[in-house]
Amino acid sequence: MFFVIRVSRTRLLVFSLLLLASVAGLLSSLPVVQTTAGRNRLLPVYSIPTTEKVVALTFDISWGTKVPEPVLKILDQKQVTCTFFLSGPWVERNSDIAKKIRTSGHEIASHGYRHVNLSGLSASEIQTELLKASRILEDVLDTKPWLLRAPNGDYNNKVIQAAESLGYTVIQWDTDSLDWTKPGANQIVSRVIKKVHPGDIILFHASDSAAETPEALPRVIDELKSSGYRLVTVSELLKLDPENRWQKMPGPPRR
């Protein structure tokens, strides 16, 4: 026996809408499926996770001789040891200043050779750039760098893989002073103090492009210390990582 059920168009429309709403509700309750895009992106070290009030001051130098000396004098007066990322050609041209950075007890790290975006080079070209810089730092300063900050902070997976294949740990920053933009010493101080956090890596420059750094730096250091922060090198900061992810590597081989 068969029954024929007559349904008006209006009721059929309402039923269809209710059915669609139920399906939509079911789908919305399901977990969101993440795409694989970006999942394998490699990252440099921006900071370490810690509640301890400790930060690393870092300085990039790629050109000039006017700013480094005042910066070194301030760090000495404030009894602060930092990490300097030095470009190979600058060290070659200014070995006397570079040696003073080294003998003052600061950590020497690499800022590469040419100041170009490494992500636009092939893996072998990246390695060549880093090895050329490493040879100069070793020959002039008798130290083998194992920390790298890529020129312009530019990186991608290829850059990080090429650097790590040579024994480097790639370092970035969480707080950028933007001192090279010359916003004024007050703005530099304000920006750093507002953004700083435990485990932070702070970026300054000691190139001549950052002429306001010597004026801002003593105030930044005093503010950090008065807020309870301890200032260390990047290597010292990495040792405080709770997961021990950053172990010191032997550094690039001499070639």
HELIX and SHEET records of a PDB file:
HELIX    1   1 ARG A    9  SER A   28  1                                  20    
HELIX    2   2 PRO A   68  LYS A   78  1                                  11    
HELIX    3   3 GLY A   88  ARG A   93  1                                   6    
HELIX    4   4 SER A   95  THR A  103  1                                   9    
HELIX    5   5 LEU A  118  GLY A  120  5                                   3    
HELIX    6   6 ALA A  123  LEU A  141  1                                  19    
HELIX    7   7 PRO A  151  GLY A  153  5                                   3    
HELIX    8   8 ASN A  157  SER A  165  1                                   9    
HELIX    9   9 ASP A  179  THR A  181  5                                   3    
HELIX   10  10 ALA A  185  LYS A  195  1                                  11    
HELIX   11  11 THR A  213  SER A  226  1                                  14    
HELIX   12  12 VAL A  234  LEU A  238  1                                   5    
SHEET    1   A 5 GLU A 107  SER A 110  0                                        
SHEET    2   A 5 THR A  83  LEU A  86  1                                        
SHEET    3   A 5 VAL A  54  ILE A  61  1                                        
SHEET    4   A 5 ILE A 201  HIS A 205  1                                        
SHEET    5   A 5 THR A 175  ASP A 176  1                                        
SHEET    1   B 4 GLU A 107  SER A 110  0                                        
SHEET    2   B 4 THR A  83  LEU A  86  1                                        
SHEET    3   B 4 VAL A  54  ILE A  61  1                                        
SHEET    4   B 4 ARG A 230  VAL A 232  1                                        
SHEET    1   C 2 LEU A 147  LEU A 148  0                                        
SHEET    2   C 2 THR A 169  VAL A 170  1                                        
END                                                                             
